[in-house]
């Protein structure tokens, strides 16, 4: 299994790409900087040390691009990335490359992305870039996850050079465990739900928990209105001994969420932002979750209401 590049943030991925380029071209590779057109490029001017080979290295001005995604199982051939629509990433990039070529700022072009690059897609995209920009096909290089994995295998010091540590990662939580829970809960909730025997009771004062975590009263009220009705049904499902396997997946998701929230809570103004960031990211990362948006939000709310994520009064007591 390869490295989970989707768990990096954009700046970490850029640093990794710069270190890869330095292994290939030399120490003179300049880190990503925002150009006059708003694009972010890494640059190298000179003769590459070992790319594409020591016998016949690239010469001139080399521009590197890093295109990162937090999505799972992404491909260069995805319509939003390698498609021909005006909004596709490659389509937009062609305009930038052409401007750099016309200005004499680009002789060679490298594009790194944490996407799979198939044997059919690579030559097709290279030809498209060459035809649209005037750069020779032999001066264009596309690197996907397969190439990045090879680089990490050959140069295990790359992550250290890029200063990438799991602790410093973005607020990214795994969707795999949560997707399993969502599917199981969705299936269970499609059956008739027995009547609830009692009113829902907070583990701690909900208002007190919200104050400690920085959740605004308006946001908390909306969450309660939308998802409180599902919390006891979720709780009953997870408490059923027959659902022990699903409960373990739930606990795995909770552990991942809570560790990330604790590490990065100070980066967000309120828990409203944390909640929305998490669910939006989960929708982007997993098709199962994006197809069950209401239930995903309800489950994340259940985690918070059940005091599995976020701070509690006991946790802050001296």
C-alpha positions, 0 to 999 in steps of 0.5 A: 500500500502506498503513502496516504498523500490525501492526508497531507495539506496543500503546503505539505504536498508542495514541500514534498514535490520540491524535495522530489524535484531537488532529487531529480534536478538539483539543489537549485530548485526554488520552492513554490511561490505565487507568480504574477498570474496567481499560480504557484510554481517551483522553478529550476534554471540550469542542467538537471542532475539526473532527469530524465537521465544523467546521459541526456538531462533537461536543460533550461528553465523547468517549472514544477506544479503540485496539484493536491487532492484530499479525495480517495482514489483520484485519477488524472483522467477524472473529468474535473482534472484531466477533462476538456471542460473549461473548469477542468484543472488541466484546461486551466493550467494550459493557459498558464503554461502557454503564457510562461512559454511565450514569456520565455520562462518555461522550457520543461514542465513537471506536474505532480499530483496524488492521483493515479496516472494510467498508461493510456492517460499519460501520453494522451495528456502529454500530447494535449499539453504539448499541442496547446502550449508548444512545449515538446512532448519529451519536455513534459513529465507527469507524476502520479501516486505510482511515481511518488511511491517509487520516489519515497521507496528510493529516497526514504529521507524525502518526508523528513526533508519535506518536514512532514510529520503526522502530528502536523497534518491538517484536520483530516479524519478518515472516512473509511470507518465512518462509511461502514457505520453510515451504510449499516445505520442507513440500512437499519433506519430503513426498517421501522423504528420502535417508539422511543421510551423516554426523552433524550437526556444530555450526558452533560449540559449541552449549553455548557458543552457548547460554551466550552467548545465554542459552538454558537447558540444559533448553530447548536439550535439548528443541529438540534432541530435537524438531527436530534431526532436521529440520535437515540435511534443511532444510540440504540443501533450501536448499543445492540450486541449484534452490531459490535463490528459496526461499533468498532468502526464507529470507535475507530472513526471517533478516535481519529476525529478526536485526535485531529480535533484536539491537535488543530482546534486552535486553527478554527474560530468556532466549533461551527467551523470544525463541524462544517469542515469535517462534514464537507471534507468527508463528502469530498473524500467518500462517495458513500458519505456524499450520498448520505449527507443528512445521516453523515451530519447526524452521525457527526452530531451524535459524536458531539452530543454523545461527548465522543468528540469535542471537550467536556466540562470534566475534561477542563476541570482542574 
